[in-house]
Amino acid sequence: MHGTGISLGAQATCLRGAAVPRSTKSGFRPRAAPVVATMAPSKEEVTSSFAEEFTKEIVEEEKKYILQTYARPDIVFTHGEGARMWDAYGKEYLDFAAGIAVNALGHSDPRWLEAVTEQAGMLSHVSNLFHTAPQVKLAKRLVENSFADRAFYANTGTEANEAAIKFARKYAKVKAGLDPYNAETALDCATDIVSFTGSFHGRTMGALALTYKDQYKTPFQPVMSGNVMVPYMDLDAAKAVIKKGQTAAVFVEPVQGEGGINPASTAFLQGLRDLCDEADALLVFDEVQVGLGRTGKLWGHEHSGVQPDMMTLAKPLAGGLPIGAVLLREKVAEVMAPGDHGSTFAGNPLVCHAACTVFDIISDPEFLADVTRKGELLRSGLREALAGNPHVQEVRGLGLICGVQLDVMAGPLVNAARDRGIIVITAGKGDIVRLVPPLVVTEEQIAQCCAVLGELAKEVLV
Ligand SMILES: Cc1ncc(COP(=O)(O)O)c(C=O)c1O
């Protein structure tokens, strides 16, 4: 049995009607659902009571069938185009969250859709026991456009970090002259992983250990041992703990995302580079959120000119399909052997073919320059719209990752914005409004977002 109130046929009708935007101004129709053309409901069927019933059923069944690890509002999104999304009522939203910095090309980008459908029609998955062309083509693009010599694929950001932790641990053993497969001597080398306050590296036991917030870790202790947490941007504190024979790697986000849109200074990153070189430790940049164009440069660390030994990537890489990657230097790559690490799904042809298309679009210097320009527009627009509000302390960021620092919790403003059709999220201690729109967001959409937030701030931040 599927639900109670609405039949499957009726749900489909609802999705094609209230959900699918015969009523939107753009006249947009989802390209991937040809069934819509033949089964579109009449205008009379597209009623708000129908959408209400549909939304209610999805929300109720989500509560009943899905593990409750997310607090979600009662909105069911049904489709999107560029930086816009629509819910089941046909209400339009401007998506300034982009699936938490994932949908870099926005929703339903035709070039991305073509790549996905083309590859899905040929070969979507082959185990990593065999070669496929798309994963090699993507690796070539990533390596030839970065500091790295090799790429390793994962499926998410946390998995990419998990892999980088493993590579660092094995690198330390080999560097120490140990047989890495000898359990008796395996710990006679550097094993510590240093990370920083405010960091977010993921939710699996290794990446979680490196993540700052106790609330994410405490219920699941013990997480991976060997983490040393140091205040972000405090080079002296880092110096005190990064030690030869003790520190295997240092993980840092060149711009902290979840931590509060905090760009690291060049001096800090260069200081870490020097400390790692002195200690024979690996410097790992977590660019899961800011890598691939988000900051207006292809990689976030390009703003500093400091290069890591490894870099982890994920969110935007395949334009919405799950992917993670570690880019690494040959000195690290050469310690890894067949069988040391792997993943069933990682780097499959579907995801990698989509990612090649995403990469080719975003790596165009003109596209990146546009991200920089639009990021400046967003920050100046927000500063102007929020000027004089006593609770707004700072508008900061790089490219199209932007944070509005408040001296109160950001939840009420974020919720009010959502009600008015602007999707933004929080960061930091919940006192920052985070804006990470699709990189294809338009100037008009930026202006609209700033105007609505400015207006709402006057009502909410009093
Ligand atoms: C910097 C950073 N690292 C790692 C992760 C974890 O990525 P995922 O949620 O794909 O596991 C995130 C997610 O927000 C992130 O922002």
The ligand as an ORCA input file, in Angstrom:
! r2SCAN-3c Opt
* xyz 0 1
  C      34.535     21.423      4.025
  C      33.691     20.184      4.044
  N      34.293     18.997      4.171
  C      33.578     17.851      4.188
  C      32.210     17.863      4.109
  C      31.441     16.574      4.148
  O      30.918     16.322      2.881
  P      29.735     15.247      2.703
  O      28.534     15.819      3.357
  O      29.608     15.129      1.214
  O      30.201     13.987      3.335
  C      31.539     19.082      4.004
  C      30.071     19.134      3.943
  O      29.442     20.125      4.181
  C      32.293     20.270      3.961
  O      31.716     21.475      3.853
*
